């Protein structure tokens, strides 16, 4: 089976710092691939390289067998790759609805939408409310309140709901449960499983080992800017995974 998203020999340097050092990456159709690694290992840079947020200095990215070179996250989004970054990439002054539809607003049907470019606010609000309800974010009373009035966990939930709603080929989640409580984290994990059941593969970057071992089909261990190995969570323990990524234990041969 061919990977749906593939990276080969990816290199990204920031001055004298090499964030990605000839890194390889494979995501197969319909799977949840967890990416784990110590702080500063280059996990987020890898994700940004395949999602258009940074342009790699060397190497290639292939989506569905075709080489792609995204110069912005919008290009990646148009190709079907939806990403929730650690920074959430939201506009605090805009409403929840506006943030969910930023760059892909719905217009009114007929003349008003086509010629006067009037937005279909009721349709966008209804859609946003449905997606937040699916994630269990019922504590958000007003769908039109500004994102800056939300708690950190609620903002995280809005970002995850947006990605799940619009990702068509690949969804990338960078620490999606970091700011969430126990109940909200459980909802995110259920949402991840739900997205997988729809056949959309997911890349999950997380430091939460119980979450990783609960939902991942394969685990990509990232160390010192490159892929150290790929392990099956059924064959190894959480302690093994931590030992591999910290260098305390010899890693198995890369798959």
GUFITI-137409 format. One line per 5 residues: their letters; for each residue x, y, z of N, C-alpha, C. Coordinates in steps of 0.02 Angstrom, whole numbers, plus 50000, padded with zeros to 5 digits. Example, Ala and Ser with C-alpha at 12.3 -4.5 7.8 and 13.67 -1.06 7.14 Angstrom:
<nodes>
as) 50660/49716/50390/50615/49775/50390/50660/49835/50390  50642/49888/50354/50684/49947/50357/50645/50002/50394
</nodes>
This chain:
<nodes>
xxxxx) 50042/49940/50000/50000/50000/50000/50044/50062/50000  50028/50109/49956/50067/50171/49951/50044/50222/50003  50091/50260/50033/50071/50313/50080/50030/50366/50045  49981/50394/50081/49942/50450/50052/49983/50514/50057  50023/50519/50111/50067/50578/50120/50137/50553/50137
xxxxx) 50185/50577/50099/50253/50550/50107/50304/50607/50104  50353/50604/50148/50409/50652/50146/50474/50614/50139  50519/50640/50098/50584/50606/50088/50640/50657/50092  50690/50641/50135/50750/50682/50143/50735/50756/50157  50687/50767/50200/50668/50836/50216/50721/50870/50260
xxxxx) 50742/50929/50239/50792/50967/50276/50765/51038/50287  50770/51062/50349/50752/51132/50363/50803/51159/50413  50835/51213/50393/50885/51245/50436/50863/51315/50454  50876/51334/50516/50866/51402/50539/50935/51428/50560  50970/51461/50514/51039/51480/50528/51082/51419/50538
xxxxx) 51113/51415/50597/51157/51357/50611/51119/51299/50644  51055/51310/50657/51015/51257/50688/50980/51216/50633  50990/51150/50634/50957/51106/50586/50897/51074/50620  50837/51098/50603/50776/51073/50634/50755/51006/50605  50765/50998/50539/50751/50934/50505/50815/50912/50471
xxxxx) 50836/50851/50483/50899/50827/50458/50888/50765/50414  50871/50776/50350/50858/50721/50302/50806/50672/50331  50749/50701/50348/50696/50664/50381/50649/50631/50330  50629/50569/50345/50578/50534/50305/50513/50530/50345  50458/50522/50308/50392/50523/50340/50343/50486/50296
xxxxx) 50300/50444/50326/50249/50407/50289/50184/50406/50327  50130/50425/50294/50062/50418/50321/50021/50377/50273  49992/50321/50298/49954/50277/50254/49879/50292/50259  49842/50274/50206/49770/50289/50205/49733/50259/50265  49689/50297/50295/49645/50272/50348/49677/50259/50415
xxxxx) 49739/50279/50426/49772/50264/50490/49778/50326/50534  49789/50313/50598/49809/50366/50644/49883/50355/50659  49923/50403/50637/49996/50399/50648/50014/50450/50702  50040/50425/50758/50063/50469/50811/50136/50487/50798  50152/50550/50810/50222/50573/50805/50243/50595/50875
xxxxx) 50294/50560/50902/50317/50576/50969/50391/50593/50966  50414/50631/51016/50484/50650/51019/50494/50699/51075  50556/50707/51097/50571/50753/51150/50561/50825/51127  50560/50872/51173/50556/50943/51155/50616/50962/51113  50604/50997/51057/50659/51018/51013/50682/50965/50965
xxxxx) 50645/50909/50961/50665/50855/50916/50650/50871/50843  50605/50920/50832/50587/50939/50763/50519/50916/50741  50477/50894/50788/50411/50868/50770/50368/50922/50736  50364/50980/50767/50321/51033/50740/50348/51058/50673  50414/51060/50666/50444/51082/50602/50426/51032/50547
xxxxx) 50428/50967/50564/50409/50915/50515/50337/50926/50492  50292/50938/50540/50222/50948/50523/50212/51010/50481  50249/51063/50499/50243/51125/50460/50270/51116/50389  50319/51072/50381/50348/51060/50315/50299/51024/50269  50258/50978/50298/50210/50942/50256/50143/50978/50250
xxxxx) 50134/51031/50290/50070/51067/50288/50076/51138/50260  50135/51155/50233/50142/51219/50199/50161/51278/50243  50167/51268/50309/50183/51324/50353/50256/51344/50347  50300/51296/50330/50369/51312/50313/50386/51275/50249  50432/51304/50210/50454/51272/50148/50521/51238/50163
xxxxx) 50526/51172/50155/50589/51138/50169/50645/51160/50122  50707/51162/50148/50764/51182/50107/50781/51128/50056  50771/51065/50076/50784/51009/50031/50730/50956/50043  50726/50908/49996/50680/50853/50004/50615/50863/49967  50574/50811/49967/50510/50812/49930/50452/50790/49975
xxxxx) 50393/50817/49960/50331/50796/49992/50285/50771/49937  50256/50712/49949/50212/50682/49899/50143/50670/49930  50090/50693/49895/50021/50683/49917/49985/50642/49864  49959/50584/49884/49924/50538/49839/49965/50522/49776  50031/50512/49786/50074/50492/49730/50100/50548/49688
xxxxx) 50078/50610/49701/50102/50667/49662/50144/50713/49705  50201/50734/49679/50244/50779/49717/50211/50848/49723  50211/50875/49784/50181/50940/49796/50233/50985/49829  50226/51050/49819/50270/51098/49852/50226/51157/49875  50203/51153/49936/50159/51205/49963/50201/51264/49986
xxxxx) 50181/51324/49966/50216/51384/49988/50176/51419/50043  50117/51393/50060/50077/51421/50115/50028/51369/50141  50004/51377/50203/49953/51330/50229/49889/51331/50189  49874/51388/50156/49812/51392/50116/49816/51344/50056  49875/51339/50026/49884/51291/49970/49874/51220/49995
xxxxx) 49901/51204/50054/49893/51137/50082/49820/51124/50098  49786/51175/50124/49716/51168/50142/49674/51155/50080  49689/51192/50026/49653/51182/49963/49664/51111/49936  49722/51082/49952/49737/51013/49930/49706/50961/49975  49675/50983/50031/49640/50935/50075/49675/50920/50140
xxxxx) 49729/50958/50156/49766/50947/50219/49746/51001/50268  49714/50981/50322/49691/51028/50373/49734/51019/50436  49758/51074/50465/49805/51070/50522/49782/51112/50581  49789/51083/50641/49781/51121/50702/49850/51129/50732  49878/51190/50728/49945/51203/50755/49940/51215/50830
xxxxx) 49998/51209/50863/50000/51221/50935/49977/51292/50951  49992/51339/50906/49971/51409/50917/49898/51420/50901  49864/51368/50874/49793/51368/50856/49776/51409/50794  49817/51459/50776/49808/51499/50716/49737/51527/50711  49716/51563/50763/49650/51593/50763/49655/51669/50771
xxxxx) 49602/51703/50751/49600/51775/50757/49558/51793/50818  49590/51816/50873/49554/51826/50936/49495/51874/50932  49500/51926/50891/49448/51978/50889/49385/51956/50851  49392/51903/50810/49334/51880/50771/49294/51829/50811  49232/51818/50788/49188/51771/50823/49208/51699/50809
xxxxx) 49177/51653/50845/49189/51581/50836/49170/51562/50764  49113/51583/50742/49090/51567/50674/49139/51594/50622  49160/51657/50630/49206/51687/50582/49272/51650/50580  49296/51626/50637/49358/51589/50639/49352/51521/50605  49294/51489/50614/49285/51423/50582/49282/51429/50507
xxxxx) 49256/51484/50481/49246/51492/50409/49296/51541/50377  49348/51559/50414/49396/51608/50388/49427/51584/50323  49418/51623/50270/49446/51605/50205/49402/51559/50164  49346/51537/50191/49300/51494/50153/49228/51509/50173  49214/51573/50179/49147/51596/50199/49093/51574/50149
xxxxx) 49034/51561/50175/48977/51543/50133/48940/51606/50112  48921/51609/50049/48882/51667/50025/48809/51648/50019  48767/51699/50022/48694/51689/50015/48679/51661/49946  48629/51617/49941/48610/51593/49875/48578/51649/49834  48582/51643/49768/48549/51691/49724/48589/51755/49713
xxxxx) 48553/51807/49694/48583/51871/49674/48624/51902/49730  48598/51900/49792/48631/51933/49848/48701/51906/49860  48707/51840/49853/48773/51810/49863/48818/51818/49803  48790/51808/49743/48831/51807/49683/48855/51877/49664  48811/51926/49667/48829/51993/49644/48847/52041/49701
xxxxx) 48812/52034/49757/48826/52080/49813/48872/52048/49865  48889/51984/49853/48936/51947/49896/48916/51948/49969  48851/51945/49981/48827/51945/50050/48838/51876/50081  48862/51875/50143/48876/51811/50177/48812/51780/50205  48811/51713/50204/48755/51676/50231/48769/51661/50305
xxxxx) 48760/51711/50347/48776/51706/50418/48737/51650/50454  48670/51645/50442/48633/51592/50477/48659/51522/50462  48676/51508/50399/48702/51442/50380/48769/51428/50414  48812/51479/50416/48878/51470/50448/48871/51459/50523  48825/51496/50554/48815/51490/50626/48787/51421/50643
xxxxx) 48740/51396/50602/48710/51330/50614/48763/51275/50608  48805/51280/50557/48858/51231/50546/48907/51232/50604  48928/51292/50625/48976/51298/50679/48949/51270/50744  48886/51284/50758/48853/51258/50819/48852/51181/50818  48835/51152/50761/48832/51079/50755/48900/51048/50769
xxxxx) 48953/51077/50740/49020/51049/50748/49045/51055/50820  49028/51110/50852/49049/51118/50922/49010/51071/50968  48947/51059/50951/48906/51012/50990/48933/50941/50984  48956/50923/50924/48985/50857/50914/49046/50847/50959  49082/50901/50972/49142/50897/51013/49126/50905/51087
xxxxx) 49062/50916/51102/49042/50922/51172/49057/50989/51203  49068/51040/51162/49084/51107/51188/49019/51146/51201  48978/51118/51244/48913/51149/51258/48919/51209/51304  48978/51219/51334/48987/51276/51379/48991/51341/51340  49000/51337/51274/48999/51398/51233/48926/51417/51220
xxxxx) 48905/51471/51252/48835/51491/51247/48820/51528/51182  48865/51572/51163/48852/51616/51105/48902/51602/51050  48878/51578/50993/48921/51560/50937/48953/51622/50906  48926/51681/50922/48952/51743/50894/48998/51781/50941  49015/51751/50998/49060/51786/51044/49132/51783/51016
xxxxx) 49171/51833/51033/49240/51836/51009/49281/51780/51039  49327/51753/51000/49370/51698/51023/49412/51719/51083  49429/51783/51088/49471/51806/51144/49434/51801/51211  49368/51792/51210/49331/51785/51273/49327/51713/51296  49353/51666/51256/49350/51595/51272/49409/51574/51316
xxxxx) 49400/51520/51352/49456/51491/51390/49503/51456/51341  49563/51440/51365/49612/51405/51322/49585/51340/51295  49551/51302/51338/49522/51238/51317/49468/51246/51264  49427/51298/51272/49373/51310/51224/49403/51330/51156  49456/51371/51156/49489/51390/51093/49517/51328/51058
xxxxx) 49548/51284/51098/49575/51222/51070/49520/51181/51037  49463/51178/51072/49406/51140/51046/49381/51168/50980  49377/51234/50975/49355/51267/50913/49403/51250/50855  49468/51252/50869/49518/51237/50817/49513/51165/50794  49503/51118/50841/49497/51047/50823/49433/51036/50783
xxxxx) 49378/51068/50805/49314/51061/50769/49320/51086/50697  49357/51141/50688/49367/51170/50621/49404/51120/50576  49457/51091/50603/49496/51043/50563/49455/50981/50545  49418/50956/50593/49377/50896/50580/49322/50909/50530  49297/50972/50530/49242/50989/50484/49265/50995/50412
xxxxx) 49328/51018/50401/49349/51035/50333/49404/50992/50304  49438/50952/50346/49491/50909/50319/49463/50855/50274  49485/50852/50212/49457/50803/50165/49504/50745/50150  49570/50756/50155/49618/50703/50140/49662/50684/50199  49687/50735/50234/49730/50723/50292/49714/50775/50345
xxxxx) 49712/50753/50409/49705/50800/50464/49766/50793/50509  49797/50851/50525/49856/50852/50568/49838/50888/50632  49850/50855/50688/49834/50884/50754/49898/50889/50795  49920/50950/50809/49981/50961/50848/49962/50976/50920  49971/50927/50965/49953/50932/51036/49880/50954/51045
xxxxx) 49831/50916/51018/49762/50939/51019/49729/50938/51089  49757/50900/51136/49726/50896/51203/49767/50933/51255  49818/50971/51235/49864/51002/51282/49829/51049/51332  49780/51087/51308/49748/51137/51352/49679/51114/51375  49662/51051/51364/49595/51027/51378/49590/50990/51445
xxxxx) 49530/50992/51474/49516/50953/51534/49503/50881/51516  49490/50839/51566/49481/50767/51556/49422/50753/51509  49365/50786/51522/49305/50774/51482/49314/50796/51410  49344/50855/51400/49354/50881/51333/49406/50839/51295  49458/50816/51331/49508/50773/51300/49477/50708/51274
xxxxx) 49431/50680/51315/49397/50618/51295/49357/50631/51231  49324/50689/51227/49285/50705/51167/49330/50711/51105  49389/50741/51114/49436/50747/51058/49459/50678/51034  49473/50633/51081/49494/50566/51062/49438/50529/51025  49377/50539/51048/49319/50508/51014/49311/50538/50944
xxxxx) 49323/50603/50938/49319/50637/50873/49372/50609/50825  49433/50598/50852/49487/50569/50812/49466/50501/50785  49437/50459/50827/49414/50393/50806/49358/50399/50754  49314/50449/50764/49259/50460/50717/49284/50480/50648  49334/50525/50648/49364/50547/50584/49397/50488/50549
xxxxx) 49432/50446/50589/49464/50387/50560/49412/50340/50529  49355/50332/50562/49303/50288/50536/49274/50313/50470  49283/50379/50456/49261/50407/50392/49315/50398/50338  49371/50366/50357/49423/50350/50309/49476/50404/50299  49475/50455/50343/49524/50510/50336/49583/50496/50383
xxxxx) 49644/50492/50357/49701/50478/50400/49719/50539/50442  49747/50526/50501/49762/50579/50549/49835/50573/50572  49868/50631/50576/49934/50635/50608/49923/50668/50676  49943/50634/50728/49933/50658/50796/50001/50669/50830  50018/50732/50844/50079/50747/50881/50059/50756/50953
xxxxx) 50089/50719/50998/50068/50723/51068/50123/50700/51115  50123/50731/51175/50167/50707/51229/50129/50662/51277  50064/50656/51266/50022/50616/51311/50024/50543/51289  50067/50503/51321/50077/50434/51299/50014/50390/51306  49975/50396/51360/49913/50356/51362/49867/50370/51303
xxxxx) 49861/50433/51283/49820/50450/51225/49849/50420/51161  49915/50426/51154/49949/50400/51094/49937/50325/51088  49948/50289/51143/49942/50216/51140/49869/50193/51135  49822/50237/51153/49751/50220/51148/49727/50223/51076  49748/50275/51039/49717/50286/50973/49762/50270/50913
xxxxx) 49829/50269/50922/49874/50264/50864/49877/50194/50835  49882/50191/50769/49894/50127/50735/49970/50115/50729  50007/50169/50717/50080/50165/50715/50107/50227/50751  50168/50221/50775/50200/50278/50811/50266/50294/50778  50272/50356/50753/50333/50381/50723/50374/50414/50779
xxxxx) 50433/50386/50793/50475/50413/50846/50526/50461/50814  50523/50525/50835/50565/50577/50805/50620/50596/50854  50682/50597/50830/50738/50614/50874/50792/50650/50835  50815/50706/50862/50869/50746/50832/50856/50762/50758  50794/50782/50743/50779/50807/50677/50764/50755/50624
xxxxx) 50759/50692/50644/50744/50640/50593/50703/50584/50623  50676/50541/50579/50637/50484/50602/50685/50431/50630  50678/50416/50693/50720/50365/50724/50694/50295/50706  50629/50285/50714/50598/50221/50698/50523/50229/50697  50488/50179/50672/50415/50176/50675/50396/50111/50711
xxxxx) 50356/50117/50765/50339/50058/50804/50264/50046/50805  50245/49985/50819/50175/49966/50827/50160/49967/50902  50110/50007/50923/50096/50012/50996/50077/49946/51028  50057/49897/50988/50039/49832/51017/50102/49791/51034  50159/49810/51004/50220/49772/51015/50267/49802/51067
xxxxx) 50253/49864/51086/50298/49899/51133/50258/49932/51189  50292/49947/51244/50259/49982/51300/50273/50057/51296  50237/50094/51337/50249/50166/51341/50321/50180/51363  50345/50140/51410/50414/50149/51434/50464/50140/51377  50451/50090/51334/50494/50079/51276/50495/50141/51231
xxxxx) 50436/50168/51217/50431/50225/51172/50469/50285/51200  50461/50297/51265/50497/50353/51297/50572/50341/51294  50593/50279/51306/50665/50262/51304/50694/50272/51234  50656/50255/51183/50679/50264/51114/50689/50339/51099  50639/50379/51118/50641/50450/51098/50691/50490/51139
xxxxx) 50710/50465/51197/50760/50501/51238/50830/50473/51227  50835/50417/51191/50901/50388/51178/50924/50341/51233  50880/50325/51280/50899/50280/51335/50902/50207/51313  50870/50193/51256/50866/50124/51233/50878/50122/51158  50912/50071/51135/50926/50063/51064/50860/50053/51026
xxxxx) 50850/50092/50973/50788/50087/50935/50790/50028/50887  50731/49999/50872/50728/49946/50821/50743/49976/50753  50757/49933/50705/50771/49956/50637/50711/49994/50610  50723/50051/50576/50669/50091/50548/50630/50051/50497  50563/50057/50501/50520/50022/50454/50515/50061/50389
</nodes>
